[in-house]
Amino acid sequence: MKPQSQINDLNIRLLFIPFFGIAIPNLTGLFGHVTFRSPLYWIGYGYFILISFVIWHGNRYLLFKQREHYDWFQNPIRKLTTLVFANVFYTAPVTALMLLFWYYFAGFAGPDWNVIKLVTLMNVIAVIFITHVYETVFLIKERESDLLQFEKLERAKAQAELAALKSQIDPHFMFNSLNTLSYLIENDREKALRFNEHLSDVYRYILMNKDRELVQLREEIEFLNHYFSLLQLRFGKGVQLTINGNGEWDDYLIPPISLQILLENAVKHNQVDESSPLGIRVRIGDSCIVVSNPRRPRLAENGSPKTGLKTLNERYKLITGREISIQTETDEYSVTLPILRTTS
């Protein structure tokens, strides 16, 4: 059984308990020959409000107790039966006994059974209606609680998935970087030294931002330029980078290390040759970034799972609720990344 939901019904009780204690006697003739000039008339109001209080709180207690044991979805018939039984067999006897005391206390010749039956029926109907209202409020609050819990679970799940995806960035990047460094050590030790220096700067950015969901676009562009310097140390003039945009990038946000993945993807899957440089273009608009490059598939490449792009797309879905777009044409390959505006 789920935990009992709590409701604050104090104001409702303060309003409707006196209301029923005043309205029902006047509608049913409980005062009989007693008029407002008699002190008994005003004592009667207090007594009828007391009856209303006893009936309301007694049924309220029974309602709350049975909610601890029965659920509408698991035991609907038993719950309905228990509710009706508790309402009728508590309200009717209490009403009748307390009205009998009123007739004898007020000095009537005898109880008016027709009035007692009418008042009892009205009380039972009122109790059933109010119980229905209570149950409706409880169900609404439980629904809200379930939705909130569901949202928390979904958020926790998304954060766990995002953490798992982010954890893939470091080993993937380091594997490629170490391969490049190994190549340079064998072929050009001076370049290897410079590459190592740039690599430390680049990896520092990754460590600083790996736990952030979004960074300013300007930070990402600066990081992209640093990473591109690593590629130039390996490929020389065989790879070129062009960034087009208005330069007002402080108002935009992007998941960190997004552009680096696309740059890395371009050089990984295409032929790089100084005689025919691979030109990578980054076009920055108001709502997206398009990264494109000519298609020059490596001859030895037999298809690729494109794990980096899949991971990037999953990160985008979790962080922004949007997906990246990939366009493959005969001579060009491009990826479109959504970017977000800052709220400030």
C-alpha positions as CSV (number, residue, x, y, z in Angstrom):
1,M,0.0,0.0,0.0
2,K,1.4,3.4,-1.0
3,P,2.0,6.0,1.8
4,Q,-1.0,8.0,2.9
5,S,-1.4,11.3,1.1
6,Q,-2.1,14.3,3.3
7,I,-4.6,17.0,2.6
8,N,-5.2,20.3,4.4
9,D,-9.0,20.5,4.9
10,L,-9.0,22.7,7.9
11,N,-10.7,25.7,6.1
12,I,-13.3,23.4,4.6
13,R,-14.2,22.0,8.0
14,L,-14.4,25.4,9.6
15,L,-16.8,26.5,6.9
16,F,-19.0,23.5,6.3
17,I,-19.4,22.0,9.8
18,P,-21.2,25.1,11.1
19,F,-23.0,25.4,7.7
20,F,-24.6,21.9,8.1
21,G,-25.2,22.5,11.8
22,I,-27.2,25.6,11.0
23,A,-28.8,24.8,7.6
24,I,-30.2,21.3,8.3
25,P,-32.2,22.2,11.4
26,N,-33.8,25.1,9.7
27,L,-34.7,23.0,6.6
28,T,-36.2,20.1,8.5
29,G,-38.0,21.8,11.4
30,L,-35.9,20.5,14.2
31,F,-36.5,23.6,16.4
32,G,-40.3,22.8,16.4
33,H,-42.0,25.4,18.7
34,V,-38.7,26.9,19.9
35,T,-38.2,30.4,18.6
36,F,-35.2,32.7,18.4
37,R,-36.4,34.6,21.5
38,S,-35.7,31.5,23.6
39,P,-32.2,30.8,24.9
40,L,-32.8,27.2,24.0
41,Y,-32.9,28.2,20.3
42,W,-29.3,29.4,20.5
43,I,-28.2,26.5,22.6
44,G,-29.8,24.3,19.9
45,Y,-27.6,25.8,17.2
46,G,-24.5,25.0,19.3
47,Y,-25.8,21.4,19.8
48,F,-26.6,20.9,16.1
49,I,-23.1,22.2,15.1
50,L,-21.7,19.7,17.6
51,I,-23.7,16.9,15.9
52,S,-22.3,18.1,12.5
53,F,-18.8,18.1,14.1
54,V,-19.1,14.6,15.5
55,I,-20.5,13.1,12.2
56,W,-17.9,14.9,10.0
57,H,-14.9,14.0,12.1
58,G,-16.1,10.4,12.8
59,N,-16.5,9.7,9.1
60,R,-13.3,11.5,8.3
61,Y,-11.4,9.2,10.8
62,L,-13.1,6.1,9.3
63,L,-12.2,7.3,5.8
64,F,-8.6,7.8,6.6
65,K,-8.3,4.5,8.4
66,Q,-9.8,2.4,5.6
67,R,-7.5,4.1,3.1
68,E,-4.6,2.5,5.0
69,H,-5.9,-1.0,4.1
70,Y,-7.9,-0.7,0.8
71,D,-7.0,0.7,-2.6
72,W,-9.4,1.6,-5.4
73,F,-7.3,-0.2,-8.0
74,Q,-6.6,-3.4,-6.0
75,N,-9.8,-3.9,-4.1
76,P,-12.5,-1.6,-5.6
77,I,-15.5,-3.7,-4.4
78,R,-14.3,-4.1,-0.9
79,K,-13.3,-0.5,-0.7
80,L,-16.7,0.7,-1.9
81,T,-18.5,-1.7,0.5
82,T,-16.4,-0.5,3.4
83,L,-17.0,3.1,2.6
84,V,-20.8,2.8,2.3
85,F,-21.0,0.6,5.5
86,A,-18.9,3.0,7.5
87,N,-20.8,6.0,6.3
88,V,-24.3,4.6,6.8
89,F,-23.8,2.6,10.0
90,Y,-21.9,5.4,11.7
91,T,-23.9,8.4,10.5
92,A,-27.4,7.0,11.0
93,P,-27.1,5.8,14.6
94,V,-25.2,8.9,15.7
95,T,-27.7,11.2,14.1
96,A,-30.7,9.4,15.6
97,L,-29.3,9.1,19.1
98,M,-28.2,12.7,19.3
99,L,-31.5,14.0,17.9
100,L,-33.4,11.9,20.5
101,F,-31.4,13.6,23.2
102,W,-32.3,17.0,21.7
103,Y,-36.0,16.2,21.8
104,Y,-35.8,15.2,25.4
105,F,-33.5,18.1,26.4
106,A,-35.6,20.7,24.7
107,G,-38.7,19.4,26.5
108,F,-40.7,18.2,23.5
109,A,-43.6,15.9,24.1
110,G,-41.9,13.2,22.2
111,P,-39.5,12.8,19.3
112,D,-40.8,13.6,15.8
113,W,-39.7,10.4,14.0
114,N,-40.5,11.8,10.5
115,V,-38.1,14.7,11.2
116,I,-35.5,12.3,12.6
117,K,-35.7,10.1,9.5
118,L,-35.4,13.1,7.2
119,V,-32.4,14.5,9.1
120,T,-30.7,11.1,9.1
121,L,-31.3,10.7,5.4
122,M,-30.0,14.2,4.7
123,N,-26.9,13.5,6.8
124,V,-26.2,10.2,5.1
125,I,-26.5,11.8,1.7
126,A,-24.3,14.7,2.7
127,V,-21.7,12.3,4.2
128,I,-21.6,10.2,1.0
129,F,-21.1,13.3,-1.1
130,I,-18.4,14.7,1.1
131,T,-16.6,11.3,1.2
132,H,-16.7,11.3,-2.6
133,V,-15.1,14.8,-2.6
134,Y,-12.4,13.6,-0.2
135,E,-11.7,10.5,-2.3
136,T,-11.5,12.6,-5.4
137,V,-9.0,15.0,-3.8
138,F,-6.9,12.0,-2.6
139,L,-6.8,10.5,-6.0
140,I,-5.8,13.8,-7.6
141,K,-3.0,14.3,-5.0
142,E,-1.8,10.7,-5.5
143,R,-1.8,11.2,-9.2
144,E,0.3,14.3,-8.8
145,S,2.6,12.5,-6.5
146,D,2.9,9.6,-8.9
147,L,3.7,12.0,-11.8
148,L,6.3,13.8,-9.6
149,Q,7.9,10.5,-8.7
150,F,7.9,9.4,-12.3
151,E,9.6,12.6,-13.3
152,K,12.2,12.1,-10.6
153,L,12.9,8.6,-11.8
154,E,13.0,9.6,-15.4
155,R,15.4,12.5,-14.5
156,A,17.6,10.1,-12.5
157,K,17.6,7.6,-15.4
158,A,18.5,10.4,-17.9
159,Q,21.3,11.5,-15.6
160,A,22.6,8.0,-15.3
161,E,22.5,7.5,-19.1
162,L,24.2,10.9,-19.6
163,A,26.9,10.0,-17.2
164,A,27.5,6.7,-19.0
165,L,27.7,8.5,-22.4
166,K,30.1,11.1,-21.0
167,S,32.3,8.4,-19.7
168,Q,32.8,7.2,-23.3
169,I,34.4,10.5,-24.3
170,D,37.6,10.2,-22.3
171,P,38.8,6.8,-23.4
172,H,37.8,7.4,-27.0
173,F,39.6,10.7,-27.2
174,M,42.7,9.5,-25.4
175,F,42.9,6.4,-27.6
176,N,43.0,8.5,-30.8
177,S,45.3,11.1,-29.3
178,L,47.8,8.5,-28.1
179,N,47.9,6.9,-31.5
180,T,48.6,10.3,-33.0
181,L,51.3,11.0,-30.5
182,S,52.9,7.6,-31.1
183,Y,52.9,8.3,-34.9
184,L,54.6,11.7,-34.4
185,I,57.2,10.4,-32.0
186,E,58.3,8.0,-34.7
187,N,58.3,10.6,-37.5
188,D,58.8,14.0,-36.0
189,R,59.9,14.4,-32.4
190,E,59.7,18.2,-32.4
191,K,56.1,18.0,-33.5
192,A,55.5,15.3,-31.0
193,L,56.6,17.7,-28.2
194,R,54.3,20.5,-29.4
195,F,51.5,18.0,-29.8
196,N,52.0,16.9,-26.3
197,E,51.8,20.5,-25.1
198,H,48.6,21.2,-27.0
199,L,47.1,17.8,-25.9
200,S,47.5,18.8,-22.3
201,D,45.5,22.1,-23.0
202,V,42.8,20.2,-24.9
203,Y,42.5,17.5,-22.3
204,R,42.3,20.1,-19.5
205,Y,39.2,21.5,-21.2
206,I,37.6,18.1,-21.4
207,L,38.3,17.4,-17.7
208,M,36.9,20.8,-16.7
209,N,33.7,20.4,-18.7
210,K,33.0,16.7,-18.8
211,D,30.4,17.1,-15.9
212,R,28.7,20.1,-17.4
213,E,25.6,19.6,-19.6
214,L,26.1,22.9,-21.6
215,V,28.8,25.4,-22.2
216,Q,29.0,28.7,-24.0
217,L,29.4,28.4,-27.7
218,R,32.5,30.7,-27.5
219,E,34.2,28.3,-25.2
220,E,33.5,25.4,-27.5
221,I,34.8,27.3,-30.5
222,E,38.0,28.2,-28.7
223,F,38.4,24.5,-27.7
224,L,37.8,23.5,-31.4
225,N,40.6,25.8,-32.5
226,H,42.9,24.2,-30.0
227,Y,42.0,20.8,-31.1
228,F,42.4,21.7,-34.7
229,S,46.0,22.7,-33.9
230,L,46.6,19.1,-32.9
231,L,45.3,17.9,-36.3
232,Q,47.6,20.4,-38.1
233,L,50.6,19.1,-36.3
234,R,49.8,15.6,-37.7
235,F,48.4,16.4,-41.1
236,G,50.0,19.8,-41.9
237,K,48.1,21.5,-44.7
238,G,46.2,18.4,-45.5
239,V,43.3,19.6,-43.3
240,Q,41.7,23.0,-43.2
241,L,39.1,24.6,-40.9
242,T,36.8,27.5,-41.7
243,I,34.4,28.9,-39.2
244,N,31.7,31.3,-40.4
245,G,29.4,33.2,-38.0
246,N,28.7,36.6,-36.6
247,G,31.0,36.0,-33.6
248,E,28.4,36.9,-31.0
249,W,28.6,33.5,-29.4
250,D,28.2,34.3,-25.7
251,D,24.4,34.1,-26.0
252,Y,24.4,30.5,-27.2
253,L,24.9,27.1,-25.4
254,I,26.0,23.7,-26.7
255,P,26.9,20.4,-25.1
256,P,30.6,20.4,-24.5
257,I,33.0,18.5,-26.9
258,S,30.3,18.3,-29.6
259,L,32.3,20.0,-32.3
260,Q,35.5,18.2,-31.6
261,I,33.7,14.9,-32.2
262,L,32.6,16.1,-35.7
263,L,36.0,17.3,-36.5
264,E,37.6,14.1,-35.4
265,N,34.9,12.1,-37.4
266,A,35.8,14.0,-40.6
267,V,39.5,13.3,-40.5
268,K,38.9,9.7,-39.4
269,H,36.6,8.7,-42.3
270,N,38.1,10.7,-45.1
271,Q,41.3,10.9,-47.0
272,V,43.6,13.7,-46.0
273,D,46.2,14.9,-48.5
274,E,48.2,18.1,-48.6
275,S,47.8,18.2,-52.4
276,S,44.0,18.3,-52.0
277,P,43.2,19.5,-48.5
278,L,40.2,18.3,-46.6
279,G,38.2,21.4,-46.0
280,I,36.0,21.3,-42.9
281,R,33.4,24.1,-42.7
282,V,31.6,25.2,-39.6
283,R,28.6,27.5,-40.3
284,I,27.0,29.0,-37.2
285,G,23.4,30.3,-37.5
286,D,20.8,31.5,-35.0
287,S,19.5,28.1,-34.1
288,C,22.0,25.5,-35.3
289,I,25.6,24.8,-36.3
290,V,26.3,22.9,-39.6
291,V,29.6,21.1,-39.8
292,S,30.3,19.8,-43.3
293,N,33.2,18.3,-45.3
294,P,33.8,16.8,-48.7
295,R,33.2,13.0,-48.9
296,R,36.4,11.2,-49.6
297,P,36.0,7.8,-48.0
298,R,39.2,6.0,-47.0
299,L,39.8,3.1,-49.4
300,A,40.5,0.6,-46.6
301,E,37.4,1.5,-44.6
302,N,34.6,-1.1,-44.6
303,G,31.8,0.8,-43.0
304,S,31.8,2.3,-39.6
305,P,29.4,2.0,-36.7
306,K,29.8,5.8,-36.1
307,T,29.7,5.3,-32.4
308,G,30.8,8.9,-31.8
309,L,27.9,10.3,-33.7
310,K,25.4,7.9,-32.0
311,T,26.8,8.9,-28.6
312,L,26.6,12.6,-29.5
313,N,23.0,12.2,-30.6
314,E,22.0,10.5,-27.4
315,R,23.6,13.2,-25.4
316,Y,21.7,15.8,-27.4
317,K,18.4,14.0,-26.8
318,L,19.0,13.8,-23.0
319,I,20.3,17.3,-22.6
320,T,18.2,19.4,-25.0
321,G,15.4,17.1,-26.0
322,R,16.4,17.5,-29.7
323,E,18.4,15.3,-32.1
324,I,21.3,16.0,-34.4
325,S,20.6,15.8,-38.2
326,I,22.9,14.0,-40.6
327,Q,22.9,14.6,-44.4
328,T,24.9,12.4,-46.7
329,E,25.2,13.5,-50.3
330,T,27.3,12.2,-53.2
331,D,30.1,14.8,-52.6
332,E,29.4,16.2,-49.2
333,Y,28.7,15.0,-45.7
334,S,27.2,17.4,-43.1
335,V,25.9,17.3,-39.5
336,T,23.5,19.8,-38.1
337,L,23.7,20.5,-34.3
338,P,20.9,22.5,-32.6
339,I,22.1,25.3,-30.3
340,L,20.3,26.9,-27.4
341,R,20.0,30.5,-26.5
342,T,20.8,31.6,-22.9
343,T,17.8,32.8,-20.9
344,S,19.7,35.8,-19.5
